[in-house]
Amino acid sequence: MKKRSRMVIAISVILIAVFGLYIFQSQRYRDTYLPRTNVAGVDVGGKTEAQANQLLQKHFEQQKFTLVDGTKKLVSFTGKTAGVKPEFTQKLASLKQQQNPRSWPWHLVKGTSMAQASQSLTVDQTTFNQFVDKTITQLNQGRTASKNATIVKKNGSFTISSAVSGNRLSAKQLKTTIRQGLASSNGQIAVKTAYAKPTVNADSSSLKQAVTKLEKLHNEKITYAINGDKVTVPKATIYSWLTYTNGKVSLDAAQVKAYIVSLNKQYATINKDRQFKSTKRGTVTVPAGTYGWSINTASEVTALSAKVLAGKDFTRTPIVQGSGYSTDKNDIGNTYIEVDKTNQHMWYYKDGQLVLDTDVVTGKPGQDTPSGVDFIWNKQTNATLKGTNDDGSAYASPVSYWMPVDYTGVGIHDASWQPKFGGDWYKEHGSHGCVNTPPTTMAKLYSLVDTGTPVVIF
């Protein structure tokens, strides 16, 4: 009986001790985390919230990470180097509220785990960006960039090249990869997912459409109607214009301009000597003057490019500037004024018929009337012509009719002060460069001539 009583007492003592321990631990786990509580790979069992938060911060700031490419280790760094700022306060508080302190015996066996750390890991963006930018510069040395599929222009045709995959890293993608990897428990971050991959492949519909358009433009029939000629633009020339840049079919403006310049050089008349069939001296060579035309290169390049890209055959006349453009290869035409300095005579032809002629006085030696093909660019009555005499004194000569032919002050006008015209009179009594004309004849000429009329002086 006594033996049985002692056993009961012993069991009672043990139960009381166990119960006491249970109560004690239950009270303890009101302020700390249950045993075997794991947060993002860190055991915080028995720690207060503050202690657990401090432990997690230290862990993630000091945690070592390694960037790997396959089996090759590239760069190692700590979380702090990458700007990691762990903030588990809310997570820990939530976990604390959810736990039941009296369930600590069960946790000794099973435990609790919070595996996700990504939501509680923030980074200092400036530090993080600087770290990644520096790292990618280092890692991309010697790496091969990927190449998009594109259109290759060669041997008169257009083909699509295949895309080429490289191992160069994308800064944007590497930032995402590292940012996600910072929450990894094993510390290894694979960079292969950050390769800058081609974004355009050979089966791209946009590339196929572009090739079709380029071929269509290449086969256009383009004709220039210029100065009485029909000029067909060669296919090889059109081919040299065509480009595919930044995903767009366009024209090489420099190549288009080069063609227009060559066309202008061949056909423009401005600044070119002319062969002129004179009244008394047969065919003479007359130097360039103010008269003539040229292609307006800038405007024509723009207009031509727009027509080409429209994708239809066309014939066009170039945009020209200046005076005298014609379609019969004779820009002087059949209406003009002829001034023969050797014969000191002037003729006015209209539509090929002589309307008026007269003796004149041109510039005296040393102040010769400039030879050239010019034109009447203005008409004025009752003008005063001003200049300087040989002795340096100024003169002002009033005239009734004034028709300037160049931009240096040379023109045709009446000269009431001249007692005679023609012959050798100009050698001693010539003008300062203008064409002196008898007043009566000048009045008639002025009434007949329109602005724009060519004036051939030789």
C-alpha positions in Angstrom: 0.0 0.0 0.0 2.8 2.4 0.9 4.6 1.5 -2.3 1.5 2.3 -4.4 1.1 5.6 -2.6 4.7 6.6 -3.4 4.1 5.9 -7.1 1.0 8.0 -7.1 2.9 10.8 -5.5 5.8 10.5 -8.0 3.5 10.6 -11.0 1.6 13.6 -9.5 4.9 15.4 -9.0 5.9 14.7 -12.6 2.6 15.8 -14.0 2.7 19.0 -11.9 6.2 19.7 -13.2 5.2 19.0 -16.8 2.1 21.2 -16.4 4.2 23.9 -14.8 6.7 23.8 -17.6 3.9 23.9 -20.1 2.4 26.9 -18.4 5.8 28.6 -18.1 6.6 28.1 -21.7 3.1 29.2 -22.8 3.7 32.4 -20.9 7.1 32.8 -22.5 5.8 32.4 -26.0 3.3 35.2 -25.5 6.2 37.5 -26.0 8.4 35.5 -28.3 8.0 33.3 -31.4 7.2 29.6 -31.1 10.0 27.2 -31.4 11.2 26.3 -34.9 9.5 29.4 -36.4 11.3 30.0 -39.7 11.0 33.3 -41.6 12.6 33.5 -45.0 15.1 30.8 -44.1 16.0 32.3 -40.7 15.0 30.6 -37.4 13.5 33.2 -35.1 12.1 30.8 -32.5 12.3 32.2 -29.0 13.0 35.7 -30.3 10.9 38.8 -29.6 9.6 40.8 -32.6 12.4 43.3 -32.2 15.1 40.6 -31.9 13.7 38.7 -34.9 13.6 41.9 -37.0 17.2 42.7 -36.1 18.3 39.2 -36.9 16.6 39.2 -40.3 18.0 42.6 -41.2 21.5 41.5 -40.3 21.0 38.2 -42.2 19.9 39.8 -45.5 22.4 42.6 -45.4 25.2 40.2 -44.8 23.9 37.4 -47.0 26.3 36.6 -49.8 24.9 36.3 -53.4 26.7 35.0 -56.4 25.8 35.7 -60.1 26.3 32.5 -62.1 26.2 31.8 -65.8 25.7 28.1 -66.1 28.4 26.6 -63.9 30.6 29.7 -64.0 30.6 32.0 -61.1 30.7 35.6 -62.2 30.4 38.1 -59.3 29.8 37.8 -55.6 28.3 40.5 -53.4 26.4 41.1 -50.2 22.8 42.3 -49.9 24.0 45.6 -48.4 26.2 46.2 -51.5 23.1 45.8 -53.7 21.1 48.3 -51.5 19.0 45.7 -49.7 16.7 47.2 -47.0 15.0 44.4 -45.1 11.7 45.4 -43.5 9.9 42.5 -41.7 8.1 44.5 -39.0 4.6 44.0 -40.5 5.3 40.4 -41.4 6.6 39.6 -37.9 3.7 41.4 -36.2 1.2 39.5 -38.3 2.9 36.2 -37.6 3.0 37.0 -33.8 -0.8 37.7 -33.8 -1.5 34.4 -35.6 0.5 32.1 -33.3 -1.1 30.3 -30.3 1.4 30.4 -27.4 -0.2 27.2 -25.9 0.6 25.2 -29.0 4.4 25.4 -28.5 4.7 21.6 -27.9 3.2 21.0 -31.4 5.7 23.4 -32.9 8.6 21.5 -31.4 7.6 18.7 -33.7 6.2 20.5 -36.8 7.5 24.1 -36.7 6.2 27.1 -38.8 7.8 28.4 -42.0 7.3 31.7 -43.9 9.3 31.1 -47.1 8.5 34.3 -49.0 10.8 37.2 -48.3 10.4 39.2 -51.5 7.5 41.3 -50.2 9.6 42.3 -47.1 12.8 43.0 -49.0 13.0 46.5 -50.4 16.1 48.2 -51.9 17.5 51.6 -52.0 16.9 52.3 -55.7 19.9 54.6 -56.2 22.3 52.1 -54.6 20.7 49.2 -56.5 20.8 50.9 -59.9 24.4 52.0 -59.4 25.4 48.5 -58.4 23.7 46.9 -61.4 25.0 49.4 -63.9 28.6 48.9 -62.7 28.1 45.1 -62.7 26.6 44.9 -66.2 29.4 47.0 -67.6 31.9 44.6 -66.1 30.0 41.4 -67.1 29.3 42.5 -70.7 33.0 42.9 -71.6 33.8 40.4 -74.3 30.2 39.2 -74.6 28.4 39.0 -77.9 25.3 41.2 -78.6 22.3 39.6 -80.1 21.3 40.8 -83.5 17.8 41.2 -84.8 16.8 39.8 -88.1 16.9 42.5 -90.7 16.8 43.2 -94.4 20.1 42.9 -96.3 20.6 44.9 -99.5 23.0 43.1 -101.8 23.6 42.5 -105.5 20.4 44.3 -106.6 18.1 42.3 -104.3 16.7 42.4 -100.8 16.8 39.4 -98.4 16.1 38.8 -94.8 19.0 37.8 -92.5 18.4 35.5 -89.6 18.4 36.7 -86.0 21.6 35.9 -84.0 21.3 35.2 -80.2 24.2 36.5 -78.2 25.1 36.3 -74.5 25.2 40.1 -73.8 23.1 41.0 -70.8 20.1 43.3 -70.8 20.4 46.0 -68.1 16.7 46.1 -67.6 16.3 42.3 -67.4 19.4 41.9 -65.2 17.8 44.4 -62.7 14.7 42.2 -62.6 16.7 39.0 -62.2 18.8 40.3 -59.4 15.9 42.0 -57.7 14.0 38.7 -57.6 17.2 36.7 -56.7 17.7 38.8 -53.6 14.9 36.9 -52.0 16.6 33.6 -52.8 17.6 31.4 -49.8 20.5 29.7 -51.6 22.1 33.0 -52.7 22.8 32.0 -56.3 21.3 34.1 -59.1 21.4 32.8 -62.7 22.0 35.5 -65.2 21.0 33.5 -68.3 17.4 34.7 -67.9 18.8 38.3 -68.4 20.3 37.7 -71.9 19.3 40.4 -74.3 17.5 38.3 -76.8 16.7 39.3 -80.4 13.3 41.0 -80.7 12.8 40.5 -84.4 13.1 37.1 -86.1 13.4 36.1 -89.7 9.7 35.1 -89.9 8.6 38.6 -88.9 5.6 39.7 -91.0 6.8 43.3 -90.9 10.1 42.3 -92.5 8.4 40.3 -95.2 6.0 43.2 -95.9 9.0 45.6 -96.1 10.8 43.3 -98.6 7.7 43.2 -100.8 7.5 47.0 -100.7 11.2 47.5 -101.5 10.9 45.2 -104.5 7.9 47.1 -105.7 9.7 50.4 -105.4 12.7 49.0 -107.1 10.6 48.0 -110.1 9.0 51.4 -110.5 9.3 53.2 -113.9 10.4 56.7 -113.2 10.8 59.2 -116.0 11.9 62.8 -116.0 10.6 65.2 -118.7 13.3 67.8 -118.7 14.3 70.5 -121.2 12.6 68.6 -124.0 14.2 65.2 -123.1 12.7 62.1 -121.6 15.1 60.7 -119.0 14.4 57.2 -117.5 15.9 56.7 -114.1 17.9 53.4 -114.2 16.8 50.6 -111.9 20.3 50.6 -110.4 19.9 54.2 -109.4 16.5 53.5 -107.8 18.1 50.6 -105.9 20.8 52.9 -104.5 18.1 55.1 -103.1 16.2 52.4 -101.2 17.0 51.8 -97.5 15.4 49.9 -94.5 16.2 51.8 -91.3 14.7 51.5 -87.9 11.9 49.3 -89.1 10.9 51.6 -91.9 11.3 51.6 -95.7 12.8 54.9 -96.7 15.1 56.6 -99.2 18.7 57.6 -98.7 18.4 61.4 -99.1 22.1 61.7 -100.0 21.8 59.3 -102.9 18.6 60.9 -104.2 20.3 64.3 -104.0 23.4 63.0 -105.9 21.1 62.0 -108.7 19.4 65.4 -108.8 22.7 67.1 -108.8 23.9 65.1 -111.8 20.7 65.8 -113.6 21.1 69.5 -112.9 24.7 69.5 -114.0 23.6 68.0 -117.3 20.6 70.2 -118.1 20.7 73.5 -116.1 21.6 76.6 -118.0 22.5 79.0 -115.2 26.2 79.9 -115.0 26.9 78.2 -118.4 28.3 79.8 -121.6 25.9 79.6 -124.6 26.3 79.3 -128.3 24.3 82.2 -129.8 23.5 82.8 -133.5 24.0 86.5 -133.8 22.6 88.9 -136.4 26.0 90.0 -137.9 28.7 87.8 -136.6 27.4 84.3 -137.0 27.5 81.9 -134.0 29.3 83.4 -131.0 30.1 82.1 -127.5 28.4 84.3 -124.9 29.4 83.9 -121.2 27.0 83.2 -118.4 25.0 86.1 -117.0 22.0 86.5 -114.8 19.7 84.5 -117.1 19.3 80.8 -116.8 17.6 78.1 -114.7 18.6 75.3 -112.4 16.8 72.5 -110.5 15.8 73.5 -107.0 17.7 70.6 -105.4 16.2 70.6 -101.9 12.6 70.9 -103.1 13.1 68.3 -105.8 14.6 65.8 -103.5 11.6 66.1 -101.2 9.1 65.9 -104.0 10.8 63.0 -105.8 11.1 61.0 -102.6 7.4 61.3 -101.9 6.5 60.2 -105.4 8.9 57.2 -105.2 7.5 56.0 -101.9 4.0 56.2 -103.2 4.8 53.1 -105.2 3.5 53.9 -108.6 5.1 54.6 -112.0 5.3 58.3 -112.8 6.7 61.0 -115.1 7.6 64.3 -113.6 9.2 67.7 -114.5 11.7 68.8 -111.9 11.1 71.9 -109.7 13.2 74.6 -111.2 14.4 78.1 -110.2 15.7 81.0 -112.2 14.6 82.1 -115.6 14.3 80.7 -119.1 13.2 77.1 -118.5 11.8 75.6 -121.8 11.0 72.3 -123.3 12.7 72.9 -126.7 16.4 73.1 -125.4 16.5 76.8 -126.3 16.1 78.8 -123.1 16.8 82.1 -124.8 13.9 81.5 -127.1 12.8 83.6 -130.1 12.1 86.8 -128.1 15.2 88.6 -126.9 17.3 91.7 -127.1 20.7 91.4 -128.8 23.6 93.9 -128.0 26.6 93.6 -130.3 29.4 95.6 -128.7 31.7 95.3 -131.6 29.1 96.7 -134.0 27.7 99.0 -131.3 24.2 98.0 -132.3 21.1 96.6 -130.6 18.2 94.5 -132.0 14.9 93.4 -130.5 13.4 90.2 -131.8 9.9 89.1 -130.9 8.8 85.6 -131.8 11.7 85.4 -134.2 10.8 88.6 -136.1 12.9 91.8 -135.9 10.8 94.5 -134.3 13.3 97.2 -133.6 17.1 97.9 -134.0 19.3 100.9 -133.3 22.9 102.1 -132.9 23.9 102.3 -129.2 26.8 103.4 -127.0 28.2 100.8 -124.6 30.8 101.1 -121.9 34.1 102.8 -122.7 37.4 100.9 -122.4 38.0 100.2 -118.7 34.3 100.3 -118.0 33.2 97.8 -120.6 29.6 96.7 -120.6 29.8 93.1 -119.2 29.2 90.3 -121.8 26.6 87.7 -120.8 23.1 86.4 -121.2 21.1 88.5 -118.8 17.4 89.5 -118.6 15.2 92.5 -117.9 14.4 92.0 -114.3 12.7 95.4 -113.7 11.3 98.4 -115.6 11.2 102.0 -114.2 10.4 105.4 -115.6 12.0 108.7 -114.5 14.9 107.1 -112.7 18.1 108.7 -111.5 21.2 106.7 -112.1 24.0 107.3 -109.6 27.7 106.3 -109.6 31.3 107.5 -109.7 33.2 109.2 -112.5 36.8 108.3 -113.5 38.1 111.2 -111.4 36.3 110.0 -108.3 33.5 112.6 -108.5 29.9 111.4 -108.1 27.3 111.6 -110.9 23.6 111.5 -110.9 22.0 111.1 -114.4 18.2 111.4 -114.7 16.7 109.1 -117.4 13.2 108.6 -118.6 13.4 104.9 -119.1 15.4 102.4 -117.2 15.6 98.6 -117.6 18.3 96.9 -115.4 19.8 93.6 -116.8 22.1 92.5 -114.1 22.6 93.1 -110.3 25.6 95.4 -110.6 23.8 98.5 -111.9 24.1 97.7 -115.7 21.0 98.2 -117.8 19.5 99.8 -120.9 18.4 103.4 -120.8 17.9 106.6 -122.8 20.9 108.9 -123.0 19.9 112.4 -124.0 23.5 113.6 -123.4 24.9 111.5 -126.2 25.2 113.5 -129.5 25.7 110.4 -131.5 25.5 106.6 -131.3 27.3 103.7 -133.0 30.7 103.5 -134.6 33.8 104.2 -132.5 32.1 106.9 -130.4 32.1 104.6 -127.3 35.9 104.5 -127.3 36.1 108.1 -126.1 32.6 108.8 -124.9 31.3 105.5 -123.8 29.1 104.9 -120.8 30.0 103.6 -117.3 28.8 100.2 -118.4 25.2 100.7 -119.4 23.8 100.5 -122.9 23.1 104.1 -123.9 20.1 104.3 -126.3 18.7 107.1 -128.4 15.7 108.6 -126.4 13.1 108.2 -129.1 14.1 104.6 -129.7 14.3 103.9 -126.0 10.7 105.0 -125.5 9.5 102.7 -128.1 11.6 99.8 -126.9 10.4 100.3 -123.3 6.8 100.0 -124.5 7.5 96.8 -126.3 9.7 94.8 -123.9 8.3 92.8 -121.0 10.2 92.0 -117.8 11.9 88.6 -118.0 13.0 89.2 -121.6 16.5 87.8 -122.3 19.3 90.3 -123.1 22.3 88.8 -125.0 25.4 91.0 -124.7 28.6 90.1 -126.4 
